[in-house]
Amino acid sequence: MNIKNHLGLFLAACAVILSGCATTAQPGSAPQPATAAASVAELPTLKVTLDCGPCVVKPTIPSLIAGGYNEAAAKAGRKVTKEKEASLTVKAYVAREDAARFMAGAFAGKDEIKAVIAYQGKTYPVEDYYRNAWLGIDTLAKKIGEMAYAELK
């Protein structure tokens, strides 16, 4: 009987300790930006164009790239302004068919986007690919947008 009481007390103590780990942070304890200027700095709008020759690009890809850029900026607390504009030009694009991607995975080839960002006289190359069965060209397009944010921040 004594072991049963100790075991119950031990389990109750573990539950209390673990519930303390699962609570959210107290308001006001979140890290604050270093300066007010950094939190309100504006980023340029990302204009996506296609210049990959005979490649056939899904119509949703430019908006997914811009959406990934805007989401990354919002997540970082930055504002995208229409007063400034950066240009992302897709130079190479390869997309697998969804059925081939699911059936053959990496053996079906790869989804790939290579692009160049131009802003204030500077250019930044951005490229990536996926060669797995789970992530396709749509997810890759959003990632390219996030990478564009990383270059322009």
C-alpha positions, -999 to 999 in steps of 0.1 A, spaced: 0 0 0 29 24 8 44 19 -27 10 27 -42 9 60 -24 44 69 -34 37 60 -70 6 82 -70 25 111 -55 53 107 -80 29 107 -109 11 137 -96 44 156 -92 54 147 -128 20 159 -141 25 193 -123 60 197 -136 51 188 -171 21 211 -171 43 240 -162 65 232 -193 34 233 -215 22 268 -205 26 297 -229 50 326 -222 37 355 -200 27 386 -218 55 411 -220 82 384 -218 86 382 -256 118 396 -269 114 432 -282 130 445 -314 164 462 -309 152 494 -324 119 509 -334 133 516 -369 141 479 -375 105 469 -368 90 494 -392 115 492 -420 97 488 -453 105 462 -479 100 465 -516 71 448 -533 83 416 -552 73 416 -589 77 381 -604 84 377 -641 92 347 -663 122 345 -686 130 308 -689 126 304 -726 104 276 -737 95 264 -702 59 260 -693 52 275 -658 21 268 -638 0 300 -637 0 300 -598 38 299 -594 44 337 -596 17 344 -570 30 316 -548 65 331 -549 52 366 -541 30 350 -513 60 333 -498 79 366 -498 50 385 -482 44 358 -455 81 358 -446 80 396 -443 49 395 -421 63 368 -399 93 389 -393 71 420 -386 82 439 -417 59 458 -440 59 455 -477 55 488 -495 42 495 -530 65 526 -533 95 504 -539 98 474 -562 122 445 -565 121 422 -595 124 384 -593 129 368 -627 125 331 -631 154 319 -653 149 281 -651 119 260 -641 114 223 -640 83 207 -625 74 170 -621 39 157 -626 22 150 -593 15 114 -602 51 107 -611 63 125 -579 40 103 -557 47 70 -575 85 73 -581 96 100 -557 132 109 -562 134 87 -593 109 109 -611 135 138 -613 133 170 -594 113 202 -591 136 232 -596 134 269 -598 164 292 -605 158 329 -603 175 363 -601 164 392 -579 172 427 -591 169 456 -566 187 489 -564 212 480 -590 222 448 -573 214 412 -583 209 382 -561 207 346 -574 181 324 -557 176 288 -565 165 255 -549 151 222 -558 131 193 -543 137 157 -551 113 139 -528 78 126 -530 62 149 -505 71 184 -515 62 197 -550 66 228 -571 40 248 -551 59 244 -519 92 251 -537 77 283 -551 68 295 -516 103 286 -504 118 307 -532 97 336 -520 111 331 -485 146 330 -499 139 363 -517 129 379 -484 161 366 -468 181 383 -496 162 416 -495 158 420 -457 
